[in-house]
Amino acid sequence: MLREFSEIGMRDAAGHAPGHAGWQRSRDVCCAFCRALTVLVVLAFAGCGGSGSGAARPPRGTAGSPGPASANTPMSEPVKVQLQLNWFPEAEHGGYYAALVHGIYREEGLEVTILRGGPDTPVIPEVARGRIDFGISNADSLLLARAQEADVVALLAPMQHSPRCIMVHAVSGIERLEDLRGVTLAMSEASAFSHFLRRRLPLADVQIVPYPGNIARFLDDPNYAQQGYVFSEPYLARRAGAEPRALMVSDLGFNPYTSVLFARRELIASRPDVVGRMVRASARGWERYLRDPEQTNRHIRSLNEAMELDVLAYGVEALRPLVLDETARQEGTGVMHLERWLELESQLIEAGQLKPGAARVKEAFTTRFLPGAGGGESKSR
């Protein structure tokens, strides 16, 4: 599964591009001079109880193609926002879909449209430019994008531990990443973790080739290893008759927050109420998904036929320890800590992908909207 930050101005591989309908819809305000005085009084009091202004309401997106959240959208109606995924719908997005399927977003006064992604979906650029309200990415991609002047901010980190793994055959005898030798290793050239592995591991007699996006060659070649997500590729390989072993990249210390909800700073400043509701509902969605995934999995399956229900069910089981670790159980779903972000920055610098200070790490995330958070831009243990 190739999930990388891309500046390419393309839509997802399935052709599902987000709509950007015009927002100019005016509202006529009619006043009749001959109305009775009592009616005018009633209207005046109604105005005081509402927005406090007799001005026309701002334009809204159409139901079929909602635009970005407006700074003056009436609170009496659901606020229409868009959430752009970084990959095709899978278990890694389950909490966000659960919030949609079970009406949690609606309970928070939001009408959320979730847009599927793909290998070339420019999630971060679309959010940074204000074309999309919220996006999903990983912490390493967000820091690299911030170094390129994308003013985006992480809001919620459901996966406390990265699901990234290197999948090898059990018969290879390779039990640790440090033991990788004498194999063909398929992994993305552009991804941050691959640069980190090259710096940290000897990789003796290892031939690195491009990641093909599937497990076909892995099934045919016992000397072949490849990148993957622990809740997906290893299960698919095992189901196809192979005996894979998943070596977690996080065991080397490279452990970026994953499936992170983020937004541009301008939206956070202008619509903190909407951002807060989106974060709260998404956190509740993740808790619901891990507790009761069946209905959400059926919905994901309807959107992505490649994801069979047994694969999704396995994915939920593999996700639980990644999402609900000891820290999350104590402090809440999606919690983030400054130390983790600083460690990631250091690793990206070590890998030669980031210059010191370029990502402005202390401004890269906020915990102020997390359920139970006391506010502020960072959290320390």
ABEGO torsion letter per residue (X at the ends): XBBBBBABBBBBAAGBBBBBBBABBBBBBBBBAABBAAAAAAAAAAAAABAGBABBBBBBBBAABBBBBBAABBAABBBBBBBBBABBBBAAAAAAAAAAAAGAAAAAGBBBBBBBBBAABBAAAAAAAGABABBBBBAAAAAAAAAAGBBBBBABBABABBABBBBBBAAAGBABAAABBGBBBBBBAABAAAAAAAAABAGBGBBBBBBAGBAAAAAABAABBBBBBAABAAAAAAAAGBBBBBBBAAAAGBBBBBGBBBBBAAAAAABAAAAAAAAAAAAAAAAAAAABAAAAAAAAAAABAABBAAAAAAAAAAAAAAABBAAAAAAEBGBBBAAAAAAAAAAAAAAGABBBGAAGAAAABBAAABBGBAEEABBBX
